[in-house]
Amino acid sequence: MSGESHRHFHEELSNVKVRLLTMSGEAEAALGLAVEALLERDPAKARQVIKGDRAIDAMEVEIEEQCVSLLALQQPMARDLRMLTSALKIANDLERVGDHAVNIAQSAERLAQSRPITPEPEIVEMARLTRQMLSDALEAFIRGDADAGREICLRDDKVDALHRSVFRLLVTHMMVDPHMHGSGLEDPHLVGSWRELFLGSRNLERVADHATNSAEDVVFLVEGKTIKHHAEDRGESPA
């Protein structure tokens, strides 16, 4: 690769990183707005999330085409190769985050048609943690910080624990809510409301999984090591 070609190649790599940051920002914003729609029972915000998903999908296609072109034309080696393959995977994870935001927004639309209930604070905390995981994973990718990537992976356990807590709380509510006469079965509309909140929690848990995937890709980028399913490499204590 000539000096000019090498310079152009690294300019293109930098552009891929910028596009990923932009896509990450859009996915985080969509997730935040979807959670607001769910908690506020706001169908207008929900529709905004659903409509905006096309832009996130288009960003994934653009990044994918750029990465594939660089792989085919430049045939990079070592870290540059890992950077492009990681970028492809991260773009796919971010596109899935957008899909989960849409799922949450659709739950918000259905929830707006149901009887009002008070959301659990655990859902608010899950939303905060997952958005932070997404942001930090992309920042670690840009900096090439494997230690930060490992640390982000460990946060997934807290999100999983919150999701389990939400499940237990919602089951309890359905069984003892005074409007439902103790059985959890008499008022299908209220059951539907709790179900939509649970689906919101489930989608947030999946977003955390995608953020974890991206964090694992950071370690692969820096060290050439795959840590998926390897607890000791992620900094966890083996079971």
Stockholm file with secondary structure:
# STOCKHOLM 1.0

chainA/1-239         MSGESHRHFHEELSNVKVRLLTMSGEAEAALGLAVEALLERDPAKARQVIKGDRAIDAMEVEIEEQCVSLLALQQPMARDLRMLTSALKIANDLERVGDHAVNIAQSAERLAQSRPITPEPEIVEMARLTRQMLSDALEAFIRGDADAGREICLRDDKVDALHRSVFRLLVTHMMVDPHMHGSGLEDPHLVGSWRELFLGSRNLERVADHATNSAEDVVFLVEGKTIKHHAEDRGESPA
#=GR chainA/1-239 SS CCHHHHHHHHHHHHHHHHHHHHHHHHHHHHHHHHHHHHHHTCHHHHHHHHHHHHHHHHHHHHHHHHHHHHHHHHCCCHHHHHHHHHHHHHHHHHHHHHHHHHHHHHHHHHHTTSCCCCCCHHHHHHHHHHHHHHHHHHHHHHHTCHHHHHHHHHHHHHHHHHHHHHHHHHHHHHHHCGGGTTTSCSCHHHHHHHHHHHHHHHHHHHHHHHHHHHHHHHHHHHHSCCCTTCHHHHTCCCC
#=GC SS_cons         CCHHHHHHHHHHHHHHHHHHHHHHHHHHHHHHHHHHHHHHTCHHHHHHHHHHHHHHHHHHHHHHHHHHHHHHHHCCCHHHHHHHHHHHHHHHHHHHHHHHHHHHHHHHHHHTTSCCCCCCHHHHHHHHHHHHHHHHHHHHHHHTCHHHHHHHHHHHHHHHHHHHHHHHHHHHHHHHCGGGTTTSCSCHHHHHHHHHHHHHHHHHHHHHHHHHHHHHHHHHHHHSCCCTTCHHHHTCCCC
//
